């Protein structure tokens, strides 16, 4: 389980946090109320955060593991939205930030459970597609450079 959990954690972080990590704030035309004046320190701390899991999950059922992963990623997205982005983030990267947050929140526990049971986290790669995928990549590339 630990190997599977680590694989899923990495994929969730790749989608939900920069990218995890959870989407539709911009896809629905909404936009985020996340601040746009975050300090570099606060932004990078949030960007580099990882989901926290209880060690008891090692013995939990796939259903319980999926719920815990969903809850952890949703919390990361919520925390990251509270921090927001720095003033100098490019527009496409800011849109990617918003899409990533929503994607993290839209994770389906059934899909996570199936990935755990199949030992395959590939469905995370398909959460964001098309232009939204370009924007989340722009965000991830920008944030990786920014946080060095």
C-alpha positions in Angstrom: 0.0 0.0 0.0 2.8 2.5 0.8 4.2 2.3 -2.7 0.7 2.8 -4.2 0.0 5.6 -1.8 3.2 7.3 -2.7 2.5 7.0 -6.4 -1.0 8.4 -5.9 0.3 11.2 -3.7 2.8 12.3 -6.3 0.1 12.2 -9.0 -2.3 14.1 -6.8 0.3 16.7 -6.0 1.1 17.1 -9.7 -2.5 17.7 -10.5 -4.0 19.3 -7.4 -1.3 21.5 -6.1 0.4 23.0 -9.0 -1.6 21.6 -11.1 -3.0 18.2 -8.2 -4.2 18.0 -6.7 -8.6 19.3 -8.2 -11.7 21.6 -12.2 -13.9 24.4 -13.2 -13.5 27.8 -11.7 -12.3 29.1 -15.0 -13.8 26.4 -17.1 -17.3 27.6 -15.9 -16.3 31.2 -16.5 -16.2 31.9 -12.8 -12.8 32.7 -11.6 -11.4 32.5 -8.1 -11.7 34.8 -5.2 -8.2 33.8 -4.3 -5.9 36.7 -3.4 -3.6 38.0 -6.1 -1.0 39.5 -3.8 0.5 36.6 -2.0 4.1 36.9 -0.8 6.7 34.7 -2.4 7.3 32.8 0.8 3.6 32.0 1.4 2.9 31.1 -2.2 5.9 28.8 -2.4 5.1 27.1 0.9 1.5 26.4 -0.4 2.8 25.3 -3.8 5.2 22.8 -2.3 2.8 21.4 0.3 1.9 17.8 0.1 -1.2 16.0 1.3 -1.0 14.6 4.8 -2.1 11.1 5.4 -2.6 9.1 8.6 -0.3 6.0 8.8 -3.5 4.1 9.7 -4.4 4.3 6.0 -1.9 1.5 5.3 -4.5 -0.9 6.8 -7.6 0.9 5.5 -9.8 -0.4 2.8 -9.4 1.1 -0.7 -12.7 3.0 -0.1 -11.4 4.6 3.1 -8.0 5.4 1.4 -9.8 7.1 -1.5 -11.9 9.2 0.9 -8.8 10.2 2.8 -6.9 11.1 -0.4 -9.9 13.2 -1.6 -10.1 15.0 1.8 -6.4 15.7 1.9 -6.3 17.1 -1.6 -9.4 19.2 -1.1 -7.8 20.6 2.1 -4.6 21.5 0.1 -6.7 23.2 -2.6 -8.6 25.2 0.1 -5.4 26.2 1.8 -3.8 27.2 -1.5 -6.8 29.2 -2.5 -6.6 31.2 0.8 -2.9 32.1 0.0 -3.5 32.9 -3.7 -0.9 33.9 -6.1 1.7 36.7 -6.3 1.0 39.9 -8.2 3.4 39.2 -11.0 2.0 35.9 -12.1 1.2 35.8 -15.9 -2.5 35.6 -16.8 -2.4 32.1 -18.3 -0.6 30.8 -15.2 -3.2 32.4 -12.9 -5.9 30.7 -14.9 -4.0 27.4 -14.6 -3.9 28.0 -10.8 -7.6 28.3 -10.8 -8.2 25.3 -13.0 -5.9 23.2 -10.8 -7.8 24.2 -7.6 -11.1 23.2 -9.1 -9.7 20.0 -10.5 -8.5 19.0 -7.1 -11.9 19.6 -5.7 -13.6 17.6 -8.5 -11.6 14.5 -7.8 -14.0 11.5 -7.7 -13.5 9.1 -4.8 -14.7 6.2 -7.0 -11.9 7.0 -9.5 -9.4 7.3 -6.8 -10.5 4.0 -5.3 -10.3 2.3 -8.7 -6.8 3.6 -9.1 -5.8 2.3 -5.7 -7.3 -1.1 -6.4 -5.7 -1.3 -9.9 -2.4 0.2 -8.6 -2.7 2.7 -11.4 -3.0 6.4 -10.9 -3.1 7.3 -14.7 -6.6 8.7 -14.5 -5.1 11.8 -12.9 -3.5 12.6 -16.2 -6.9 13.0 -17.8 -8.5 15.4 -15.3 -7.5 18.5 -17.3 -7.4 18.5 -21.1 -7.1 20.8 -24.1 -6.5 24.5 -23.4 -7.0 24.0 -19.7 -4.1 21.6 -19.7 -1.9 24.2 -21.4 -2.9 26.7 -18.7 -2.2 24.3 -15.8 1.2 23.5 -17.4 1.9 27.3 -17.7 1.1 27.6 -14.0 3.3 24.6 -13.0 6.2 25.8 -15.2 5.9 29.3 -13.8 5.5 28.2 -10.2 8.4 25.8 -10.4 10.7 28.5 -11.7 9.3 31.1 -9.3 9.8 28.8 -6.2 13.0 27.3 -7.6 
